[in-house]
């Protein structure tokens, strides 16, 4: 009988006042807190703005232009979410879709040195021309039974493309190109002076 009482004593449910139980719970709590602090200390990723689609020179940055991406990038080269809001600043160079937005690719609106201008082409665009592509703009004119074709702008970045309806050989496409502010007057004069406009792709940045 004595042995039964001894076994029952050993199997007795511990009381909340049992110091061994309290010490065990304390050790578990310390372990949980330590793991949480370790994870927090090692997770030093930062939230940055990334281009949702290709951003081209002359684009005014807005919340709809970007997504938020996590990363670990040394220095302060890219626009972080926790910094000052960049909305209303103007993109000065092409930022590819998915790329983190660099501070160096943004300028104040007053300092923007390009203007997007729409050009209606008389020659259908090649399929590979899209926002971010680099193009030359040519014009062909007829005079005195002669046809002259000259380039009126080189190395422009495409900001947007609106492809027309109809067959490839007859449709008119509209290409929005980023023209340096200093050249806007001459460019507008050239494209509005008559003739057939062609936008010729050079690839993309």
N, CA, C and O of each residue as an XYZ file, in Angstrom:
820
protein
N       0.833     -1.217      0.000
C       0.000      0.000      0.000
C       0.863      1.260      0.000
O       0.547      2.267     -0.634
N       1.989      1.153      0.756
C       2.878      2.321      0.828
C       3.423      2.667     -0.543
O       3.562      3.836     -0.904
N       3.738      1.590     -1.321
C       4.264      1.834     -2.661
C       3.239      2.531     -3.535
O       3.599      3.396     -4.333
N       1.921      2.161     -3.396
C       0.873      2.827     -4.179
C       0.801      4.299     -3.859
O       0.658      5.130     -4.755
N       0.898      4.624     -2.590
C       0.855      6.041     -2.207
C       2.054      6.799     -2.778
O       1.943      7.964     -3.160
N       3.222      6.106     -2.831
C       4.420      6.766     -3.384
C       4.259      7.068     -4.865
O       4.620      8.147     -5.334
N       3.696      6.075     -5.618
C       3.454      6.298     -7.044
C       2.453      7.418     -7.254
O       2.647      8.285     -8.107
N       1.371      7.395     -6.465
C       0.364      8.460     -6.590
C       0.962      9.813     -6.316
O       0.586     10.802     -6.945
N       1.896      9.867     -5.379
C       2.538     11.137     -5.085
C       3.379     11.618     -6.239
O       3.413     12.810     -6.544
N       4.067     10.678     -6.887
C       4.901     11.085     -8.026
C       4.071     11.537     -9.220
O       4.524     12.384     -9.989
N       2.861     10.992     -9.396
C       2.001     11.328    -10.518
C       1.061     12.492    -10.231
O       0.229     12.841    -11.069
N       1.184     13.070     -9.101
C       0.296     14.175     -8.726
C       0.491     15.358     -9.655
O       1.624     15.751     -9.932
N      -0.620     15.939    -10.146
C      -0.556     17.105    -11.044
C       0.114     18.270    -10.334
O      -0.259     18.617     -9.213
N       1.113     18.879    -10.990
C       1.825     19.980    -10.315
C       0.919     21.185    -10.099
O       0.031     21.466    -10.903
N       1.150     21.858     -9.047
C       0.376     23.057     -8.706
C       1.000     24.276     -9.367
O       2.198     24.277     -9.653
N       0.203     25.319     -9.615
C       0.722     26.558    -10.172
C       1.745     27.214     -9.249
O       2.537     28.063     -9.658
N       1.695     26.791     -7.999
C       2.672     27.331     -7.050
C       3.955     26.536     -7.031
O       4.892     26.884     -6.313
N       4.010     25.462     -7.821
C       5.206     24.636     -7.889
C       6.329     25.446     -8.538
O       6.187     25.861     -9.689
N       7.429     25.681     -7.842
C       8.513     26.516     -8.406
C       9.112     25.935     -9.676
O       9.577     26.679    -10.539
N       9.103     24.591     -9.799
C       9.645     23.989    -11.008
C       8.811     24.348    -12.237
O       9.358     24.593    -13.312
N       7.471     24.378    -12.075
C       6.593     24.768    -13.183
C       6.808     26.223    -13.555
O       6.864     26.565    -14.736
N       6.928     27.076    -12.552
C       7.119     28.504    -12.822
C       8.441     28.765    -13.530
O       8.520     29.593    -14.438
N       9.480     28.048    -13.104
C      10.774     28.210    -13.759
C      10.708     27.737    -15.214
O      11.272     28.373    -16.105
N      10.020     26.623    -15.447
C       9.877     26.116    -16.811
C       9.153     27.089    -17.713
O       9.580     27.335    -18.842
N       8.050     27.649    -17.216
C       7.298     28.629    -18.010
C       8.138     29.870    -18.298
O       8.079     30.435    -19.390
N       8.924     30.288    -17.294
C       9.772     31.456    -17.479
C      10.821     31.203    -18.556
O      11.099     32.076    -19.378
N      11.398     30.013    -18.547
C      12.403     29.677    -19.556
C      11.797     29.654    -20.964
O      12.428     30.100    -21.922
N      10.562     29.128    -21.084
C       9.889     29.114    -22.388
C       9.631     30.532    -22.880
O       9.852     30.848    -24.049
N       9.158     31.379    -21.969
C       8.874     32.769    -22.349
C      10.140     33.483    -22.803
O      10.118     34.235    -23.777
N      11.251     33.245    -22.091
C      12.518     33.876    -22.461
C      12.965     33.400    -23.842
O      13.458     34.187    -24.650
N      12.788     32.095    -24.105
C      13.187     31.549    -25.404
C      12.371     32.160    -26.534
O      12.923     32.492    -27.583
N      11.054     32.315    -26.336
C      10.193     32.894    -27.361
C      10.589     34.338    -27.654
O      10.679     34.740    -28.814
N      10.827     35.119    -26.593
C      11.224     36.515    -26.778
C      12.569     36.601    -27.478
O      12.764     37.453    -28.345
N      13.502     35.725    -27.110
C      14.828     35.750    -27.721
C      14.761     35.452    -29.212
O      15.439     36.097    -30.012
N      13.932     34.461    -29.586
C      13.781     34.127    -30.999
C      13.189     35.310    -31.763
O      13.650     35.645    -32.854
N      12.155     35.947    -31.177
C      11.536     37.098    -31.835
C      12.513     38.237    -32.046
O      12.533     38.856    -33.110
N      13.342     38.520    -31.010
C      14.324     39.597    -31.137
C      15.393     39.259    -32.173
O      15.860     40.137    -32.898
N      15.779     37.985    -32.242
C      16.787     37.571    -33.220
C      16.276     37.749    -34.638
O      16.985     38.257    -35.506
N      15.026     37.324    -34.868
C      14.429     37.461    -36.199
C      14.317     38.923    -36.589
O      14.611     39.300    -37.723
N      13.888     39.746    -35.636
C      13.737     41.176    -35.926
C      15.084     41.812    -36.241
O      15.192     42.664    -37.123
N      16.126     41.381    -35.497
C      17.450     41.968    -35.705
C      18.032     41.593    -37.060
O      18.736     42.388    -37.683
N      17.735     40.379    -37.514
C      18.298     39.931    -38.796
C      17.475     40.389    -39.987
O      17.976     40.379    -41.111
N      16.229     40.791    -39.778
C      15.397     41.248    -40.889
C      15.559     42.749    -41.053
O      14.765     43.533    -40.532
N      16.604     43.146    -41.789
C      16.881     44.566    -41.979
C      16.471     45.028    -43.368
O      17.004     46.015    -43.874
N      15.523     44.320    -43.994
C      15.054     44.724    -45.318
C      14.287     46.033    -45.225
O      13.700     46.354    -44.193
N      14.302     46.778    -46.314
C      13.680     48.102    -46.388
C      12.650     48.097    -47.508
O      12.826     47.408    -48.513
N      11.584     48.857    -47.340
C      10.557     48.984    -48.379
C      10.953     50.102    -49.343
O      11.191     51.241    -48.941
N      11.015     49.743    -50.623
C      11.353     50.718    -51.660
C      10.225     50.800    -52.683
O       9.393     49.899    -52.788
N      10.215     51.909    -53.439
C       9.299     52.030    -54.570
C       9.953     51.403    -55.803
O      11.123     51.652    -56.094
N       9.178     50.587    -56.520
C       9.646     49.966    -57.760
C       8.681     50.329    -58.881
O       7.477     50.445    -58.654
N       9.205     50.508    -60.081
C       8.374     50.893    -61.223
C       7.370     49.790    -61.542
O       7.747     48.633    -61.731
N       6.094     50.152    -61.600
C       5.064     49.171    -61.947
C       5.169     48.794    -63.422
O       5.111     47.617    -63.778
N       5.322     49.797    -64.267
C       5.595     49.606    -65.694
C       6.832     50.439    -66.013
O       7.346     51.150    -65.149
N       7.308     50.352    -67.247
C       8.469     51.145    -67.627
C       8.171     52.634    -67.474
O       7.192     53.143    -68.020
N       9.030     53.324    -66.724
C       8.916     54.769    -66.554
C       9.872     55.442    -67.525
O      11.056     55.108    -67.571
N       9.365     56.374    -68.287
C      10.179     57.019    -69.315
C      10.381     58.492    -68.989
O       9.614     59.060    -68.211
N      11.403     59.123    -69.574
C      11.656     60.535    -69.316
C      10.412     61.389    -69.572
O       9.727     61.232    -70.582
N      10.142     62.288    -68.639
C       8.970     63.151    -68.742
C       7.773     62.644    -67.973
O       6.800     63.381    -67.810
N       7.807     61.381    -67.479
C       6.697     60.831    -66.700
C       6.634     61.522    -65.346
O       7.645     61.645    -64.656
N       5.452     61.967    -64.973
C       5.245     62.543    -63.639
C       4.920     61.396    -62.685
O       3.942     60.676    -62.885
N       5.728     61.230    -61.664
C       5.575     60.086    -60.765
C       4.340     60.244    -59.878
O       4.102     61.310    -59.310
N       3.559     59.168    -59.769
C       2.379     59.150    -58.902
C       2.319     57.798    -58.210
O       3.086     56.892    -58.535
N       1.407     57.666    -57.259
C       1.281     56.397    -56.534
C       0.913     55.255    -57.471
O       1.276     54.106    -57.219
N       0.197     55.560    -58.546
C      -0.192     54.508    -59.494
C       0.979     54.062    -60.374
O       0.869     53.074    -61.101
N       2.092     54.786    -60.309
C       3.243     54.460    -61.149
C       4.120     53.376    -60.546
O       4.967     52.802    -61.230
N       3.913     53.091    -59.248
C       4.882     52.248    -58.549
C       4.202     51.151    -57.736
O       3.013     51.217    -57.425
N       4.999     50.150    -57.408
C       4.659     49.134    -56.413
C       5.664     49.262    -55.277
O       6.628     50.021    -55.369
N       5.428     48.511    -54.203
C       6.362     48.495    -53.077
C       7.100     47.165    -53.085
O       6.486     46.101    -53.174
N       8.422     47.237    -52.991
C       9.255     46.032    -52.991
C      10.193     46.070    -51.792
O      10.640     47.138    -51.373
N      10.486     44.891    -51.245
C      11.406     44.788    -50.118
C      12.805     44.491    -50.640
O      12.970     43.747    -51.606
N      13.796     45.069    -50.004
C      15.161     44.811    -50.427
C      16.166     45.249    -49.386
O      15.831     45.942    -48.425
N      17.403     44.835    -49.592
C      18.515     45.239    -48.747
C      19.556     45.858    -49.652
O      20.368     45.148    -50.244
N      19.541     47.163    -49.763
C      20.430     47.873    -50.680
C      21.291     48.831    -49.875
O      20.754     49.703    -49.191
N      22.614     48.698    -49.935
C      23.466     49.625    -49.184
C      23.353     51.047    -49.719
O      23.132     51.264    -50.911
N      23.509     51.995    -48.828
C      23.434     53.394    -49.229
C      22.005     53.883    -49.375
O      21.058     53.224    -48.946
N      21.867     55.038    -49.982
C      20.551     55.676    -50.130
C      20.282     56.039    -51.589
O      19.763     57.114    -51.891
N      20.644     55.126    -52.483
C      20.510     55.414    -53.911
C      19.079     55.326    -54.398
O      18.739     55.932    -55.414
N      18.222     54.576    -53.692
C      16.861     54.330    -54.165
C      15.836     54.959    -53.236
O      16.106     55.201    -52.060
N      14.649     55.219    -53.786
C      13.596     55.923    -53.048
C      12.906     54.946    -52.094
O      12.246     54.003    -52.532
N      13.062     55.174    -50.808
C      12.461     54.320    -49.788
C      11.070     54.829    -49.426
O      10.793     56.026    -49.497
N      10.202     53.900    -49.037
C       8.829     54.260    -48.683
C       8.804     55.169    -47.463
O       7.955     56.056    -47.368
N       9.723     54.959    -46.534
C       9.722     55.733    -45.295
C      10.295     57.134    -45.468
O      10.262     57.932    -44.532
N      10.817     57.441    -46.643
C      11.354     58.778    -46.872
C      10.258     59.754    -47.293
O       9.070     59.472    -47.141
N      10.672     60.904    -47.823
C       9.698     61.893    -48.288
C       9.011     61.378    -49.546
O       9.634     60.699    -50.363
N       7.740     61.695    -49.703
C       6.970     61.197    -50.846
C       7.466     61.831    -52.151
O       7.658     63.046    -52.211
N       7.673     61.022    -53.195
C       8.225     61.544    -54.445
C       7.161     61.970    -55.457
O       7.494     62.312    -56.592
N       5.902     61.954    -55.064
C       4.823     62.215    -56.034
C       4.956     63.623    -56.609
O       5.193     64.592    -55.888
N       4.796     63.704    -57.917
C       4.895     64.983    -58.610
C       6.263     65.243    -59.196
O       6.430     66.153    -60.009
N       7.256     64.448    -58.790
C       8.579     64.597    -59.407
C       8.553     63.970    -60.799
O       7.686     63.152    -61.107
N       9.502     64.359    -61.623
C       9.507     63.945    -63.026
C      10.672     62.989    -63.272
O      11.791     63.215    -62.811
N      10.385     61.926    -64.003
C      11.409     60.944    -64.347
C      12.333     61.539    -65.418
O      11.867     62.067    -66.427
N      13.645     61.445    -65.185
C      14.601     62.044    -66.117
C      15.297     61.015    -67.006
O      15.934     61.378    -67.995
N      15.178     59.731    -66.656
C      15.738     58.675    -67.497
C      14.885     57.426    -67.344
O      14.105     57.313    -66.399
N      15.029     56.507    -68.256
C      14.176     55.324    -68.256
C      14.450     54.439    -67.033
O      15.597     54.140    -66.700
N      13.358     54.031    -66.378
C      13.425     53.071    -65.270
C      12.587     51.869    -65.694
O      11.378     51.996    -65.890
N      13.207     50.726    -65.835
C      12.518     49.543    -66.348
C      11.479     49.034    -65.361
O      11.597     49.245    -64.154
N      10.461     48.362    -65.884
C       9.421     47.774    -65.039
C      10.049     46.842    -64.015
O      10.872     45.995    -64.362
N       9.661     46.996    -62.747
C      10.191     46.169    -61.679
C      11.460     46.702    -61.048
O      11.860     46.229    -59.985
N      12.104     47.676    -61.674
C      13.344     48.242    -61.135
C      13.034     49.194    -59.984
O      12.056     49.939    -60.033
N      13.877     49.165    -58.942
C      13.749     50.141    -57.867
C      13.978     51.537    -58.432
O      14.845     51.734    -59.284
N      13.201     52.504    -57.955
C      13.288     53.870    -58.486
C      14.483     54.578    -57.850
O      14.500     54.774    -56.635
N      15.483     54.967    -58.645
C      16.644     55.671    -58.083
C      16.326     57.140    -57.837
O      15.564     57.758    -58.581
N      16.920     57.689    -56.781
C      16.792     59.131    -56.569
C      17.344     59.888    -57.769
O      16.822     60.940    -58.140
N      18.399     59.351    -58.373
C      19.040     60.040    -59.485
C      18.221     60.086    -60.752
O      18.578     60.788    -61.698
N      17.114     59.338    -60.786
C      16.255     59.337    -61.980
C      15.080     60.290    -61.834
O      14.211     60.337    -62.705
N      15.038     61.051    -60.744
C      13.921     61.966    -60.504
C      14.427     63.397    -60.371
O      15.469     63.651    -59.766
N      13.673     64.320    -60.943
C      13.978     65.744    -60.815
C      12.686     66.492    -60.501
O      11.586     65.991    -60.738
N      12.840     67.681    -59.970
C      11.673     68.536    -59.775
C      11.080     68.922    -61.129
O      11.789     69.004    -62.131
N       9.765     69.160    -61.139
C       9.080     69.480    -62.397
C       9.729     70.665    -63.104
O       9.833     70.680    -64.331
N      10.164     71.658    -62.330
C      10.763     72.849    -62.935
C      12.098     72.551    -63.591
O      12.561     73.309    -64.443
N      12.721     71.442    -63.192
C      14.041     71.109    -63.731
C      13.978     70.068    -64.842
O      15.009     69.691    -65.398
N      12.775     69.600    -65.167
C      12.638     68.580    -66.217
C      13.082     69.166    -67.551
O      12.674     70.270    -67.914
N      13.917     68.430    -68.281
C      14.451     68.971    -69.542
C      13.932     68.242    -70.763
O      14.512     68.362    -71.843
N      12.835     67.476    -70.618
C      12.202     66.833    -71.768
C      10.704     67.073    -71.729
O      10.120     67.321    -70.674
N      10.096     66.993    -72.906
C       8.649     67.132    -73.013
C       8.124     66.018    -73.920
O       8.673     65.805    -75.001
N       7.073     65.303    -73.505
C       6.512     64.267    -74.377
C       5.691     64.893    -75.493
O       4.831     65.734    -75.232
N       5.946     64.493    -76.735
C       5.241     65.021    -77.897
C       4.721     63.851    -78.722
O       5.444     62.892    -78.991
N       3.450     63.948    -79.119
C       2.830     62.874    -79.906
C       3.143     63.073    -81.386
O       3.021     64.170    -81.931
N       3.550     61.974    -82.013
C       3.861     61.981    -83.445
C       3.005     60.923    -84.119
O       3.030     59.755    -83.730
N       2.246     61.332    -85.130
C       1.441     60.384    -85.902
C       2.273     59.915    -87.087
O       2.708     60.721    -87.910
N       2.487     58.629    -87.166
C       3.361     58.096    -88.210
C       2.576     57.745    -89.471
O       1.438     57.279    -89.406
N       3.204     57.976    -90.604
C       2.625     57.540    -91.868
C       3.139     56.174    -92.272
O       2.660     55.571    -93.233
N       4.118     55.695    -91.527
C       4.690     54.364    -91.760
C       4.460     53.554    -90.493
O       4.894     53.971    -89.419
N       3.789     52.406    -90.583
C       3.483     51.629    -89.378
C       4.738     51.284    -88.577
O       5.808     51.044    -89.137
N       4.581     51.265    -87.275
C       5.691     50.956    -86.381
C       6.074     49.485    -86.428
O       5.237     48.610    -86.653
N       7.338     49.239    -86.212
C       7.782     47.865    -85.990
C       7.197     47.376    -84.668
O       6.996     48.166    -83.745
N       6.925     46.083    -84.576
C       6.274     45.540    -83.393
C       7.099     45.703    -82.125
O       6.533     45.752    -81.034
N       8.405     45.789    -82.236
C       9.244     45.862    -81.046
C       9.320     47.224    -80.399
O       9.915     47.362    -79.330
N       8.734     48.236    -81.017
C       8.800     49.579    -80.447
C       7.748     49.709    -79.351
O       6.560     49.483    -79.580
N       8.210     50.078    -78.151
C       7.350     50.159    -76.967
C       7.936     51.203    -76.030
O       9.030     51.708    -76.282
N       7.222     51.542    -74.937
C       7.791     52.508    -73.989
C       9.188     52.093    -73.538
O       9.419     50.944    -73.159
N      10.106     53.040    -73.585
C      11.497     52.771    -73.248
C      12.378     52.543    -74.459
O      13.602     52.610    -74.347
N      11.781     52.271    -75.628
C      12.585     52.085    -76.840
C      13.238     53.404    -77.256
O      12.722     54.485    -76.974
N      14.363     53.292    -77.921
C      15.062     54.468    -78.442
C      14.820     54.528    -79.953
O      15.001     53.536    -80.659
N      14.412     55.696    -80.437
C      14.013     55.815    -81.840
C      14.594     57.067    -82.483
O      14.974     58.026    -81.813
N      14.647     57.017    -83.813
C      14.887     58.203    -84.632
C      13.575     58.558    -85.314
O      12.751     57.684    -85.583
N      13.384     59.838    -85.593
C      12.189     60.285    -86.312
C      12.635     60.863    -87.662
O      13.483     61.753    -87.733
N      12.030     60.321    -88.730
C      12.345     60.744    -90.087
C      11.116     61.360    -90.740
O       9.982     61.058    -90.368
N      11.355     62.225    -91.715
C      10.262     62.775    -92.501
C      10.635     62.703    -93.985
O      11.767     62.986    -94.377
N       9.649     62.318    -94.788
C       9.848     62.248    -96.247
C       8.933     63.272    -96.913
O       7.744     63.346    -96.603
N       9.491     64.055    -97.822
C       8.718     65.070    -98.532
C       8.987     64.965   -100.027
O      10.073     64.592   -100.470
N       7.943     65.313   -100.787
C       8.086     65.344   -102.247
C       8.067     66.786   -102.727
O       7.241     67.587   -102.287
N       8.984     67.112   -103.634
C       9.007     68.449   -104.232
C       9.685     68.360   -105.592
O      10.748     67.758   -105.739
N       9.046     68.974   -106.578
C       9.600     68.990   -107.939
C       9.946     67.585   -108.413
O      11.023     67.331   -108.952
N       9.009     66.696   -108.196
C       9.147     65.308   -108.651
C      10.282     64.558   -107.965
O      10.714     63.506   -108.438
N      10.760     65.095   -106.861
C      11.792     64.419   -106.094
C      11.284     64.152   -104.680
O      10.460     64.895   -104.146
N      11.782     63.106   -104.105
C      11.391     62.767   -102.744
C      12.630     62.771   -101.864
O      13.585     62.037   -102.119
N      12.611     63.588   -100.840
C      13.751     63.689    -99.926
C      13.346     63.148    -98.558
O      12.269     63.464    -98.051
N      14.203     62.344    -97.973
C      13.949     61.786    -96.646
C      15.089     62.191    -95.721
O      16.256     61.910    -95.994
N      14.737     62.852    -94.631
C      15.760     63.335    -93.699
C      15.366     62.966    -92.272
O      14.186     62.807    -91.959
N      16.378     62.833    -91.414
C      16.124     62.579    -90.005
C      15.959     63.922    -89.294
O      16.758     64.838    -89.485
N      14.924     64.028    -88.480
C      14.679     65.293    -87.777
C      14.971     65.189    -86.280
O      15.056     66.210    -85.598
N      15.124     63.985    -85.768
C      15.494     63.812    -84.364
C      16.084     62.419    -84.187
O      15.624     61.450    -84.793
N      17.102     62.338    -83.353
C      17.779     61.057    -83.140
C      17.837     60.723    -81.646
O      17.952     61.607    -80.798
N      17.755     59.433    -81.354
C      17.953     58.965    -79.985
C      16.891     59.409    -79.001
O      17.200     59.663    -77.837
N      15.643     59.510    -79.442
C      14.560     59.885    -78.530
C      14.015     58.646    -77.826
O      14.009     57.550    -78.386
N      13.559     58.837    -76.592
C      12.951     57.742    -75.836
C      11.450     57.749    -76.048
O      10.811     58.798    -75.969
N      10.888     56.585    -76.316
C       9.444     56.455    -76.486
C       8.775     56.437    -75.111
O       9.129     55.641    -74.242
N       7.796     57.335    -74.933
C       7.060     57.390    -73.666
C       5.799     56.536    -73.699
O       5.430     55.937    -72.688
N       5.139     56.475    -74.846
C       3.909     55.689    -74.982
C       3.666     55.416    -76.455
O       4.157     56.134    -77.326
N       2.899     54.367    -76.718
C       2.578     53.982    -78.094
C       1.088     53.688    -78.186
O       0.544     52.930    -77.383
N       0.436     54.293    -79.170
C      -0.963     53.995    -79.476
C      -1.010     53.472    -80.906
O      -0.831     54.224    -81.864
N      -1.253     52.185    -81.032
C      -1.268     51.584    -82.360
C      -2.651     51.722    -82.976
O      -3.662     51.420    -82.341
N      -2.681     52.187    -84.231
C      -3.943     52.426    -84.910
C      -4.619     51.147    -85.357
O      -4.048     50.058    -85.296
N      -5.855     51.311    -85.810
C      -6.610     50.180    -86.341
C      -6.285     49.998    -87.825
O      -5.664     50.856    -88.453
N      -6.714     48.878    -88.358
C      -6.560     48.638    -89.789
C      -5.370     47.763    -90.105
O      -4.657     47.309    -89.210
N      -5.167     47.533    -91.370
C      -4.082     46.673    -91.833
C      -2.738     47.330    -91.556
O      -2.638     48.554    -91.476
N      -1.713     46.511    -91.412
C      -0.376     47.021    -91.071
C       0.117     48.041    -92.088
O       0.726     49.044    -91.717
N      -0.139     47.794    -93.353
C       0.420     48.656    -94.400
C      -0.265     50.010    -94.491
O       0.286     50.943    -95.074
N      -1.459     50.129    -93.921
C      -2.211     51.377    -94.100
C      -2.511     52.108    -92.795
O      -2.964     53.251    -92.830
N      -2.274     51.489    -91.661
C      -2.683     52.113    -90.411
C      -1.736     53.247    -90.021
O      -0.592     53.312    -90.470
N      -2.246     54.129    -89.176
C      -1.440     55.197    -88.606
C      -1.279     54.941    -87.107
O      -2.264     54.722    -86.401
N      -0.049     54.970    -86.630
C       0.237     54.795    -85.218
C       0.655     56.134    -84.621
O       1.177     57.006    -85.316
N       0.415     56.280    -83.324
C       0.837     57.490    -82.622
C       1.905     57.118    -81.601
O       1.709     56.238    -80.762
N       3.024     57.800    -81.690
C       4.147     57.547    -80.783
C       4.410     58.820    -79.981
O       4.576     59.903    -80.542
N       4.443     58.665    -78.670
C       4.768     59.796    -77.792
C       6.259     59.704    -77.476
O       6.707     58.750    -76.840
N       7.017     60.692    -77.920
C       8.465     60.680    -77.731
C       8.875     61.810    -76.794
O       8.261     62.876    -76.777
N       9.924     61.556    -76.015
C      10.442     62.559    -75.084
C      11.472     63.418    -75.807
O      12.556     62.949    -76.155
N      11.121     64.669    -76.024
C      11.977     65.589    -76.780
C      12.632     66.571    -75.808
O      11.939     67.139    -74.963
N      13.949     66.787    -75.903
C      14.591     67.792    -75.055
C      13.901     69.143    -75.193
O      13.554     69.567    -76.295
N      13.709     69.806    -74.070
C      12.966     71.068    -74.059
C      13.544     72.077    -75.055
O      12.795     72.791    -75.721
N      14.851     72.136    -75.154
C      15.482     73.110    -76.048
C      15.188     72.826    -77.512
O      15.315     73.720    -78.349
N      14.793     71.589    -77.840
C      14.559     71.216    -79.240
C      13.087     71.141    -79.607
O      12.747     70.826    -80.747
N      12.207     71.429    -78.647
C      10.776     71.256    -78.901
C      10.306     72.098    -80.084
O       9.585     71.591    -80.943
N      10.698     73.377    -80.150
C      10.234     74.254    -81.217
C      10.629     73.744    -82.592
O       9.800     73.679    -83.500
N      11.895     73.383    -82.742
C      12.369     72.889    -84.035
C      11.708     71.564    -84.383
O      11.389     71.312    -85.545
N      11.504     70.720    -83.386
C      10.887     69.423    -83.647
C       9.441     69.597    -84.106
O       9.020     68.963    -85.074
N       8.681     70.445    -83.423
C       7.294     70.673    -83.818
C       7.213     71.260    -85.226
O       6.339     70.893    -86.011
N       8.128     72.169    -85.536
C       8.129     72.744    -86.880
C       8.394     71.695    -87.943
O       7.812     71.740    -89.026
N       9.271     70.753    -87.633
C       9.621     69.725    -88.621
C       8.484     68.737    -88.836
O       8.206     68.357    -89.973
N       7.822     68.314    -87.761
C       6.773     67.302    -87.924
C       5.475     67.903    -88.455
O       4.634     67.183    -88.992
N       5.305     69.218    -88.309
C       4.076     69.846    -88.796
C       4.246     70.478    -90.168
O       3.326     71.113    -90.683
N       5.412     70.305    -90.756
C       5.682     70.945    -92.045
C       5.291     70.113    -93.242
O       5.703     70.408    -94.365
N       4.495     69.070    -93.021
C       4.078     68.231    -94.138
C       5.049     67.086    -94.351
O       6.165     67.083    -93.833
N       4.599     66.123    -95.121
C       5.427     64.962    -95.401
C       4.991     63.749    -94.588
O       4.088     63.827    -93.756
N       5.639     62.654    -94.843
C       5.313     61.395    -94.176
C       6.312     61.146    -93.055
O       7.525     61.138    -93.267
N       5.770     60.940    -91.852
C       6.608     60.719    -90.680
C       6.851     59.226    -90.495
O       5.937     58.416    -90.647
N       8.079     58.874    -90.169
C       8.419     57.484    -89.830
C       9.224     57.498    -88.538
O      10.138     58.303    -88.363
N       8.865     56.593    -87.643
C       9.602     56.423    -86.396
C      10.343     55.091    -86.483
O       9.731     54.032    -86.623
N      11.658     55.162    -86.398
C      12.511     54.005    -86.623
C      13.192     53.612    -85.326
O      13.878     54.424    -84.706
N      13.002     52.358    -84.915
C      13.536     51.908    -83.633
C      15.023     51.616    -83.663
O      15.580     51.187    -84.673
N      15.654     51.867    -82.503
C      17.065     51.567    -82.342
C      17.320     50.557    -81.239
O      18.474     50.276    -80.914
N      16.268     50.008    -80.660
C      16.416     49.107    -79.518
C      15.872     49.769    -78.274
O      15.056     50.687    -78.363
N      16.316     49.314    -77.110
C      15.861     49.876    -75.839
C      16.997     49.939    -74.868
O      17.984     49.215    -74.998
N      16.860     50.815    -73.879
C      17.907     50.978    -72.872
C      17.844     49.834    -71.869
O      18.646     49.787    -70.936
